[in-house]
Amino acid sequence: MRAEIVGVGTEILLGQICNDNAQWMSQKLAEIGWDVLFHQAVGDNLGRITDILRVALSRADVVLVTGGLGPTQDDITREGIAAALGARLVREPEIERFLRKRFAAFGRVMPESNLQQADVPEGGRYFVPKRGTAPGLAFERADGVRLYAVAGVPSEMREMMDEHILPEMAALSGPAALVSSTVRVAGMSESKVAEVLDDLYRGSANPSIAYLAGGGETKVRITAKAASRPEAEALIDPVAEEVRARLGEHAYTTDDETLEQVVARLLKASAMTVACAESLTGGSLGVRLSWAPGSSSSFLGSAVCYTTESKRSILGVSQSTIEEYGVVSEQCALEMACGARRLFGASVALSLTGVAGPEEHGGKPVGMVCVGLCGEDVEEARTFRAPGDREMVRRWAEQAALDLLRRHLAGLPVPAQLGPATGTAD
């Protein structure tokens, strides 16, 4: 069964809001076995809304529309729906009574403009809301194609979807589930991952394989469709295991965990503590290490030493190291890590120093990152060149440090390169 989601609102096109409604709806529809083939967004223009809906109705079994059901002049989704369906709008007395009662309950006089919310395409149905004042709309054409329209306010949209629309759509599709599992990969680029998994990608339709790169990592999504969730999972499991086996130590989870969640779990299992020394990242590595629930038992703190003087006076980086190698060097990174370990009394400590940009520093190029780890009987440091802008360089640095710690805790070897590996550095 094919679904299409249309978000109405010029604010979406202007980038003033993110269309999170479409994401939530897609997730819910996947759970009941619907394939969402298109997301569309359109501004508050009657002609364009009408055109977009006609296209959607021509290629989907169900069209879901969010937004534009309010009481103001630019709320014209009803008119667009009526035009696309070739139906006239009719005033529903029950909705009008509901609106007047809703305003009276709050001791307010209802503006006459709210009455447009009582208009429904002739032959259609409506759902009176528990939240807000915008009723949901439903219409089924003679050919069986359906259209649902709900408010753009997320809480109101979810109420309508959960209580009315999703149950109806689940009944239409029958027993079905669309399930995804995600393998996350660190230290290997999207193009290299795709190369390793090429025959799996080409040879499997159900489950299917897709890639998503961003934030210094690559995700491999494995999706299967079946009559039930357990049946879909049974299709996914052997493929996910093969993906994990091929990617080896680069695959850090098959449960769609973040890298910091994996590290937190390993720290807890080993009863070890960690501290940080940060220059390049300005504290964001510590934020990620403190994010996981229960992290206070393992994360002791982060020393943000952005200046050369603070590296020397707080972390104990030697003047000779600074003069000979510079503050962006593996030697400095190691001394920073060991200084943080002493300072906090941690089992192990991480450090990050580098050049985030926009200009080079001390002859070191933009994107150069040095990461260090200091623990009992272990000192490791790596240097790599991160791609992208200032924000992306910092993200790559965080990922490399967390991956270094993951490998140490899991007893895995540390590769020569922790950052972007062979291939496109997404």
N, C-alpha and C positions, 0 to 999 in steps of 0.2 A: 504494500500500500504506500502511495506516494503523497507526501505532504510538502507544502510550501508555506513559508512564514513571511509576512509582509509587515514591516514596521512603518507606521505613519508618523511623521513629525519632522519639520524642517530642522529642529534642534539636533536630530541625529546626523543629518547631512552637514551641518555646520561644525560637527565635532564637539558640541556643547555637552552631549551625553553619550554614553556608550550603550549600544543596544543589547544590554544584558538580558532583556526579556527573551530574545531569540535564542540565546545560549541555553537558558533554563528550559525553554519549551523543547528545544532539540534533545536535551538530555532526557526529559520526561517521555518524549515520543519514542526515543530509542528503547526505553525500558519496556514499552508495550509493542515493540516490533515494527514501528513505522520508519520508513526511510524518508528523511528530510532531504530533498534534492536541491532546494534553492532557498536562500535568504535574500529578501529585497528590502530596500528602504526607499521611501518616497516622501517628498515634502508636502506641505499643506496646500496643495493645488488640486482642484477638483478634476481637471482634465487628466493630469498625470496619475492621480489615484485611480481614476476609472480605467485608464489604459493598463496600468500595472495589474490591477485585479483581473481584467479580461485575459491578460497573458497567463496569469497564475491559474485561473479557472480552466484554461485550455490544456494544461499539462499536469495538473495534480488531482488527486482524489479528494483531498481536503486542503482548503486554504485557510490559514489562521492569520488574522489581522489584529495588530495591537496599536492602540493610540487613536486620538482624534475623535473620541466619543464624549468629550466634555461639553460644557454649555456655552463656550465662547465662539466668536465669529470664525475662528480658524479651525474649529472642530467640525470637519466636513466629511469624515469617514463614512457616516450614514448615507450622505448624498452620493458619494463615490460608489458605495456598495449597490445602492438602488440603481444607479446608472449602469453599472457593470452587469447587473442581473436583469435589467430591463423591467424593473418593478417600481411602483410608486411607493412613497413613504406614507404610512398611515399612523395617526395618533392613537396610542393605546391607553384607554382610560385607567387601567390598573396601574400602569407605570406613573401616570400623572398623579393618581391618589397616593402612591408610594412616595413620590417626590415631595408633595405637599406635607405629608405626614412626617417625613424625615426632617424637613426644615422646621416644622412646628415643634418637634421634639427638642430641638436646640434653641427654641425661642427666637427663631429668625424668620423674617419674611422672605419667601422665595422669589428671586428675580424671575421675570417672565422668560428670560433667555434659557432657563433650565428646562423649560417645556420641550425644547427640541430633543432632549434626551428621551422623551416618550415616543419618538417617531421610530417606527420599525418598517423594514421593507415588507410590502404586502405579501402574505403567504409565508412569512418567516416566523420564527419563535424568538423568545427573549428570556433572559434569566435575571430576575431581580437581585441586586447585590446586597450583601451584608455590610460591605464596606463601601464608602463613597456613594456617588449618585448615578454612576454610569451603568445601565443594564448591559449585559452581554447579549449578543445577537447570534442567531443561527438560521441558516437557510439551506434547503436542499433542492437542487434543480431536478428536473424530470429525468435527467441522465444519471442521477445518483451522486453527482459531485456536490460536496458540501462546503459551505463557508461559515466560519465562526469569527466573530469580532469581539474583542475584549478591551477593557481600559488599558492605557499605557502605564498607569501607576502599578509598580511591581506587585504590591500586596493584593491589590484588587484583581490583577491579572491572574495571579496564582490561585486565588479563591475560586474564580470562575473555571479555571482549568481543572483544578483538583475535584471540585464538587460536581461539575457538569460535563465538561468537554472531554477530558481524558477517559472517564468511564464509557462515554459513547464511542470514542475512537477505539478503545480497547475491544468493545463488543464488535465493531466493524471488522477489525483485523483478525479476531479470533485469537486462540492461544499462540502467542509469538513473543519472542524476545530478541533484542539486538544488543549484544554484550561486547564490551571492549576490555582488553587488558593491555597495560602499558609497561614496556621494558624501558628503563631509563639508562642512558649510557654517558659516561664521563670520559674525557680524554680521547675521543674519537669523533671526527667530523661526520656530518650527515652524509657526504658523498662517499666516505670510506665505509660507513655502515651500510649504505645502499649497495656498494660493491660486494661486500661480504654476504649480503642476504639476497643478491639478485635473483638466483634461481627460485628461492622461496617466494619472493614477491611475484615473479612471473607465473609460477606454477600453482598458486593457491588463490581460489576465488572465494571460498567460504571455509575457513576464515580468510579475510583479506589483510594485507599488510600496508601500512602507510608510515611516513616519516614526518617528524616535526622537529625542527632545529630552532634553538633560541635560548638565551640566558646561559650560554656556556655549556650546553649539553644537547644531546639528541634523544628524542623519544621515538620508540618504535611501537606503534599502536596496532594491535591485532584484534580484528572485529569479526564476530561470527553471528549469524542469524539462525535461529532454530525455534522449535515450538515452545521451549521453556528455557529458563536461565540455566538450569543444570546441563541441559543438552548442548546449549551454546558453549558453556564453559568446557565441556568435554571435547568439543572441537578445537577450542583455543589452546588447551593445556599442552598437547604435544608440540604444537607450533611454537608456543612461548618457550618451552624448554629447549627446542632446537635453536631458537634465536639466542637464548642466553648462553648456550654451549658454544655457539660460533663466535659470539662477541667476547666470551671469556671474562677476564677480570675487569674489562671495561663496563660490563653490564652490572650496575650496582644494585638494582632491584627489579623484580618482576611484579611488584605490587603497587606501582605508581607512587612510591614514596619519594619525598625530596631527599637530597643528599644529606641535609642536616638531620632529617629524621633517622636515616640509616646510621649516621655517626652517633647520634644520641643513644640509639639502641645498642651499638657496639660498646660505647663508653660504659653504659649501665651493666652490660654483660661482663665486662672486664673489671668493673669496680675501679676505673681509672678516672682521673680528673684532667681537665685541659684549661689552658690559659692562652691568651693571644698578645702579640705585639703588632700593632698596625700603624703603618704610615700611609701607604697608598689608599687604603680603603676607609680610613677615618672612622673606624668603629663598626662598619657594616658586617664584618665577619663575626664580631661578637654578637651583634643583633641576631644573626642567623643561628649561631650556636645556642643562644638563649631562647630561641623560638619554641622548641619542642617542649611539650608538657613534661614536668619532672626534671628539666635541665639544670635546676639549681643544685642537684646532687652531684653534677659532673662538671659544669662550667663555672670556673672560679672568677673570671673577669678578663678584661682586655685593657692593655695600656696603649692608648692612642698617642703615639710619639711622632708628630708630623715634622718637627724641625730636627735639624742635625743636633742641636744642643740637647734636646729632650732625649734623643736616642743615646747620647753619651751619658747624660746625668742620671736618667731614670733607668735605662736598660743596661748601661755599662758597656756600650759599644766603644771599642778602643779608638783613640785618636789615630793610631797608626793604620788601622783598618780603613778609617774614613779617608785618610790622606792617600793611601796606596790604591784602594779599590773603589772608593766612593760609597755613598749611602745607598745607591742602587746597585747592589752586588750580592752574590751568594754569600760572601764572607760576612757582609753586614747583616744579611737576613739570618744567618746562623747565630751570630752574636745577639741579635734582637730576640730570637726565640729562646736562647739559653738564659738571657736576662729576664724574660717574662716568666720562665719556669722557676727561677730563683725568687723572683719578686712575689709570685703567688703561691709558691710551694706546690706546684702542679706536677702530676705524673708526666705530662707531656705538654709542650707548648708549640704554637704555630706563629709564624711571622709573615708579614707581607710588606714589601717595599717595591717601588717602581715608579713609572712615569705614565700618569693617566692622560696627560695632555692639557691644553692643546699644543704646548710647546715642549721641545726636548729639555732635558735637565742634566746639567753636568756632562754634556756630550753623549748622554744616553737617549736613544730614540723614543718617541711616543709609543706606548704599548709594551715597553719592556717591563717584565714582571719578574721579581725574585721572591720565591717562597721558601721558607725554612721550617724545619721541625727539629725539636730538641727533646730527647727523652733519656731515660736511663740507658746508657750504653748505645745510644743511637743519635746520630746527627745527619740530617739529610737536607739538601738544598737543590733547587732547580731554577733555571731561568728559561723564560719563553717570551715570545712576542705575541701579544694579544691583538686581535683586530678590532675595528670599530671605533666609536667615539669614547669619550671619557667614561660615560656610564657603563658601556659594554666592557671596557678594559677592566674596570673595577669588578664587574660581575665575573669575568673570566678568572680574575685573581682569586676571588672568593671560592669559586668552584675548584680551582687547582689546589688551594689550601685544604679544603674539606676532603678532596679526593686523596691527597697525601695522607691526611689523618686516617681516613677510611682504610687505606691500604696498610698503614702501620698497625692499626687495631686488628685487622683481619689477617695479618701475617702474609700479606701479598707483596711481591716485589715492586719496587718503585721504578717506573719506566724512565727512560732518558728524557722524555717530554711529557709534562703533565697537562699542558694547555692544549691548544688546537693541534690535532694530529694531522696526518697526511690527508689532503683533500681540501675542499672548501671550508674555510673557518667561519661558520655561520654564527 
